[in-house]
């Protein structure tokens, strides 16, 4: 009998032996970073979310403030869920589900009292760390290393959406094109875009990406869950990167206000992975996934790239290469971007079209426009994948 299977989108689970995957919410990591750069205030709502970190004059001060803000958010989420579950497990005991798992009846304990044969902790999910890494790298390169701009110049440019037309409150904007209104921020915006981006096997930004996850993992595992175990970090976005992007303003990675965040967790921001599929996979595989419950990587490939026997072998080689590098998860959309754009314009002709979003597949016509746009602009690898390492 199979003991292991999917317990959620990408998490492994021992069937009939353990508590299901459970998490309270997602954290918008890029929103935390936006608040940090705005003296702890959310520029969209004008709410003072965090205490003012004061003047930041160095990379170390910026990083220390980021860790402090992230730690506060993580602990707030964990405390909240502990209170929720204190009420839930005493008021809504999981009797029916527990009866079908090994050892709960023998122990006289339900799932929320560690009655299962194998018990595990809860987890917190988050979105936006790729954008955070790219934003950190852009600031480090242009403000602290090259001293080309001041940090307050970057923040001012963000507040004016780098000269592009603003997104309205309903989020009615195009991921693919925003109208440019003025050239005041052109040099700054281009410099931020030109800074190193995750997904190109560039340690300048990849090391920052790893440091961000190490800091997140330390924060998550710093407290005990209601089950008595350390909280466990996990990494997948499902479809949270759409609404999270809509409420987040322009950011130092060159992302404009309202634009959807990078999907999944290890997927590059659309269009920024320009060194080919193997460079992208090398960046992804640098993250040590052993300490995490799950991670997720999406990849879009044109159908012509895997056509025929040779195409199939190329795809197999790609997957094998990634897992040899230490990868945990990878999934694909084998689709032409032009077809997706046509399906967006003429949904009545594509009601049977299914695409892979995050850890799940969905009918194209049932997805929000923000998620459709994000899937369309994901980097599409073309006729040859170039598999050899």
C-alpha positions in Angstrom: 0.0 0.0 0.0 1.1 3.6 -0.6 1.9 5.3 2.6 2.9 8.7 1.2 0.9 11.0 -1.0 -0.1 14.6 -1.4 -1.4 16.3 1.7 -2.1 19.6 0.1 -0.7 21.3 -3.0 2.9 20.1 -2.8 3.3 18.7 0.7 3.9 15.0 1.4 1.8 13.2 3.9 1.5 9.7 5.4 -2.0 8.6 4.6 -4.0 7.4 7.5 -1.2 8.1 10.0 -1.0 11.8 10.6 -2.7 15.2 11.0 -3.5 17.0 7.8 -1.7 20.1 6.6 -2.9 23.1 8.5 -2.0 26.7 8.2 -3.6 30.0 9.3 -2.9 32.4 6.5 -0.4 33.8 4.0 2.1 36.6 4.7 2.7 39.3 2.1 6.4 39.6 2.4 6.7 42.4 -0.2 4.1 44.5 1.7 6.3 44.2 4.8 9.2 45.5 2.7 7.1 48.3 1.3 6.1 49.4 4.9 9.7 49.2 6.0 10.8 51.7 3.3 7.9 54.0 4.3 9.0 54.3 7.9 6.7 51.5 9.0 3.6 53.0 7.4 1.4 51.4 4.7 1.4 54.1 2.0 -1.9 52.7 0.6 -4.0 52.8 3.8 -1.8 55.4 5.7 -1.9 53.1 8.7 1.3 53.0 10.9 1.7 49.2 10.9 5.2 49.1 12.5 7.2 51.5 14.6 9.3 53.9 12.6 12.7 52.2 12.1 14.4 55.6 11.9 17.0 56.7 9.4 18.6 53.9 7.5 22.1 54.7 6.3 23.6 51.3 5.6 22.9 47.8 4.3 23.2 46.3 7.7 20.6 48.7 9.1 18.2 47.9 6.3 18.6 44.2 6.8 18.2 44.4 10.6 15.0 46.4 10.3 13.6 43.9 7.8 14.3 41.0 10.1 12.7 42.8 13.0 9.5 43.6 11.0 9.2 40.1 9.6 9.7 38.6 13.0 6.9 40.7 14.4 4.5 39.7 11.6 5.3 36.0 11.9 4.9 35.9 15.7 1.6 37.8 15.4 0.2 35.2 13.0 1.4 32.3 15.2 -0.1 33.8 18.3 -3.4 34.4 16.5 -3.6 30.8 15.3 -2.8 29.4 18.8 -5.8 31.3 20.1 -8.0 30.1 17.2 -7.1 26.5 17.8 -7.5 26.7 21.5 -11.2 27.5 20.8 -11.5 25.1 17.9 -10.2 21.9 19.4 -12.3 22.2 22.5 -15.5 23.4 20.8 -15.3 21.5 17.5 -13.5 18.3 18.2 -12.4 16.4 15.1 -14.2 13.2 16.0 -15.2 11.8 12.6 -11.8 12.5 10.9 -9.9 11.1 13.9 -11.8 7.9 13.8 -10.3 7.0 10.5 -6.6 7.5 11.5 -4.4 5.0 13.2 -4.1 5.2 17.0 -6.6 8.0 17.7 -9.2 5.6 19.1 -6.6 3.5 21.0 -5.2 6.7 22.6 -8.6 8.2 23.2 -7.3 11.4 21.6 -8.4 13.3 18.5 -6.1 14.8 15.9 -5.9 18.2 17.6 -4.6 16.5 20.8 -1.8 14.6 19.0 -3.9 11.4 18.8 -2.5 10.3 15.4 0.3 7.8 15.1 2.6 10.5 13.6 1.9 14.1 14.6 3.4 17.2 13.0 3.2 21.0 13.4 1.3 23.7 11.7 2.9 26.0 9.1 2.7 29.5 7.7 2.8 30.3 4.0 4.0 33.5 2.4 4.3 35.2 -1.0 6.7 37.7 -2.5 10.2 36.7 -1.4 11.5 36.6 -4.9 10.4 40.3 -5.3 11.9 41.1 -1.9 15.2 39.5 -2.9 15.2 41.5 -6.2 14.3 44.6 -4.3 17.1 44.1 -1.8 19.6 43.5 -4.6 18.5 46.6 -6.5 18.9 48.8 -3.4 22.3 47.2 -2.5 23.6 47.7 -6.0 22.4 51.2 -6.7 22.3 52.8 -3.2 25.0 51.1 -1.1 27.5 49.7 -3.6 27.5 52.1 -6.5 26.0 55.0 -4.6 24.2 56.0 -7.8 21.0 57.0 -5.9 19.9 57.7 -2.4 17.4 55.4 -0.6 15.0 58.3 -0.3 15.1 58.7 -4.1 14.1 55.1 -4.5 11.2 55.6 -2.1 10.1 58.8 -3.8 10.1 57.0 -7.2 8.0 54.2 -5.7 5.5 56.7 -4.4 5.0 58.1 -7.9 5.0 54.6 -9.5 8.2 55.5 -11.4 6.2 57.8 -13.7 3.6 55.3 -14.8 -0.1 55.7 -14.6 -1.4 54.6 -11.3 -3.6 51.6 -10.6 -7.2 52.5 -9.5 -8.7 51.2 -6.3 -10.5 48.4 -8.2 -7.2 47.1 -9.5 -8.2 47.7 -13.1 -4.8 47.7 -14.8 -2.9 45.6 -17.3 -0.1 43.4 -16.1 1.3 43.5 -19.7 1.3 47.3 -20.2 1.0 50.4 -18.1 0.8 53.9 -19.6 3.9 56.0 -19.0 3.2 59.6 -18.1 6.6 61.2 -17.6 10.3 60.6 -17.8 11.4 62.1 -14.5 12.2 58.6 -13.0 13.5 57.0 -16.2 17.2 56.7 -15.1 16.3 55.4 -11.6 13.7 52.9 -13.0 16.1 51.5 -15.6 18.9 51.1 -13.0 16.5 49.2 -10.7 15.4 47.0 -13.6 19.1 46.4 -14.6 20.1 45.2 -11.1 20.7 41.5 -10.6 17.5 39.4 -10.6 16.9 36.0 -9.1 16.6 33.1 -11.6 19.9 33.8 -13.5 22.4 31.8 -11.4 23.8 35.1 -10.1 25.0 34.8 -6.5 24.7 38.5 -5.9 20.9 38.2 -5.7 20.6 34.5 -5.1 22.6 34.8 -1.8 20.1 37.5 -0.7 17.3 35.2 -1.6 18.7 32.4 0.6 19.4 34.8 3.5 15.8 36.0 3.3 14.5 32.4 3.6 16.9 31.6 6.4 15.6 34.6 8.4 12.0 33.6 7.7 12.7 30.0 8.8 14.3 31.2 12.1 11.3 33.5 12.7 8.7 30.7 12.0 10.4 28.0 14.1 11.0 30.4 17.1 7.7 29.4 18.8 5.7 26.3 19.6 2.4 25.5 17.9 -0.8 24.5 19.8 0.4 20.9 19.2 3.5 21.5 21.2 6.0 21.3 18.2 8.0 24.1 16.6 6.2 25.8 13.8 7.5 24.6 10.4 8.2 27.0 7.5 6.6 26.2 4.1 6.7 27.9 0.7 3.9 28.1 -1.8 1.6 30.9 -2.9 -1.4 29.1 -4.3 -3.0 32.2 -5.9 -2.3 34.7 -3.1 0.3 36.5 -5.3 -2.5 38.0 -7.3 -4.4 39.9 -4.5 -1.2 40.6 -2.6 0.2 42.4 -5.6 -2.9 44.4 -6.1 -2.6 46.0 -2.6 1.2 46.6 -2.9 2.6 49.7 -4.5 5.6 50.0 -6.8 8.7 48.3 -5.4 12.5 48.6 -5.9 12.8 45.6 -8.1 11.1 47.6 -10.9 7.7 46.1 -10.3 4.9 48.7 -10.8 2.0 49.3 -8.4 -0.7 46.7 -8.4 1.2 44.1 -10.4 0.9 40.5 -9.3 3.9 39.2 -7.3 6.2 36.4 -8.5 4.2 33.2 -8.5 4.9 30.2 -6.3 8.1 30.7 -4.2 11.1 29.7 -6.3 9.7 31.0 -9.6 11.4 34.1 -11.0 9.5 37.2 -11.5 8.1 37.1 -15.1 10.6 38.1 -17.8 13.5 38.5 -15.4 15.1 35.1 -15.9 17.0 35.8 -19.1 19.9 33.3 -18.9 17.9 30.2 -19.9 16.2 27.3 -18.0 19.4 25.8 -16.5 20.4 29.0 -14.9 16.9 29.4 -13.5 17.0 25.9 -12.0 20.5 26.5 -10.5 19.1 29.5 -8.7 16.1 27.6 -7.4 18.2 24.6 -6.2 20.4 26.8 -4.0 17.6 26.9 -1.5 17.9 24.1 1.1 14.4 22.7 1.2 15.1 20.0 3.9 14.2 22.3 6.7 10.9 23.3 5.0 7.6 21.5 4.6 7.4 22.4 1.0 8.6 24.6 -1.8 7.2 25.2 -5.3 8.6 26.1 -8.7 6.6 26.8 -11.9 7.9 26.7 -15.4 6.3 27.4 -18.7 7.4 25.7 -21.9 6.3 26.1 -25.5 4.8 22.9 -26.9 7.4 22.8 -29.7 10.2 22.4 -27.2 9.0 18.9 -26.1 7.7 17.7 -29.4 8.5 14.1 -30.4 10.9 11.6 -28.8 13.8 14.1 -28.6 11.5 16.7 -26.9 10.4 14.1 -24.4 13.9 13.2 -23.6 14.9 16.8 -23.2 12.1 17.3 -20.6 13.1 14.2 -18.7 16.7 15.4 -18.7 15.6 18.8 -17.4 13.7 17.2 -14.5 16.5 14.8 -13.6 19.0 17.7 -13.7 17.0 19.8 -11.3 16.6 17.0 -8.8 20.3 16.1 -9.0 20.9 19.7 -8.0 18.7 19.2 -4.9 15.4 20.5 -6.1 12.2 19.6 -4.2 9.4 20.4 -6.6 8.8 21.5 -10.2 5.7 21.7 -12.4 5.0 22.8 -15.9 2.6 24.6 -18.2 3.1 23.3 -21.7 1.3 26.0 -23.6 1.8 28.9 -26.0 1.4 32.4 -24.5 -0.3 33.5 -27.7 -3.0 30.9 -27.2 -3.5 32.1 -23.6 -3.9 35.7 -24.8 -6.4 34.6 -27.3 -8.3 32.6 -24.7 -8.4 35.7 -22.5 -10.0 37.7 -25.3 -12.3 34.9 -26.4 -13.1 32.8 -23.3 -16.2 31.3 -25.0 -13.9 29.2 -27.3 -11.7 27.9 -24.5 -14.0 26.7 -21.8 -12.1 23.3 -21.6 -8.6 24.9 -21.4 -6.9 23.8 -18.1 -3.7 25.5 -16.8 -1.4 24.8 -13.9 -1.6 27.8 -11.5 0.3 26.9 -8.3 -0.1 23.6 -6.6 -3.4 23.1 -8.5 -4.8 23.2 -12.0 -7.8 25.2 -13.0 -10.0 26.0 -15.9 -8.6 29.1 -17.6 -12.0 30.9 -17.8 -12.5 30.6 -14.0 -9.3 32.4 -13.1 -9.2 36.1 -12.3 -7.6 38.4 -14.8 -4.7 39.1 -12.5 -3.7 35.5 -12.3 -4.4 35.0 -16.1 -2.0 37.9 -16.8 0.6 36.5 -14.6 0.5 33.1 -16.3 0.7 34.8 -19.7 3.8 36.8 -18.9 5.7 33.9 -17.2 8.9 33.4 -19.1 8.2 30.9 -21.9 11.1 28.7 -22.9 11.0 28.1 -26.6 11.9 25.5 -29.2 15.1 24.2 -27.6 15.6 23.9 -23.8 19.4 23.4 -23.7 19.4 20.7 -21.1 23.0 19.7 -20.7 24.6 20.9 -17.5 
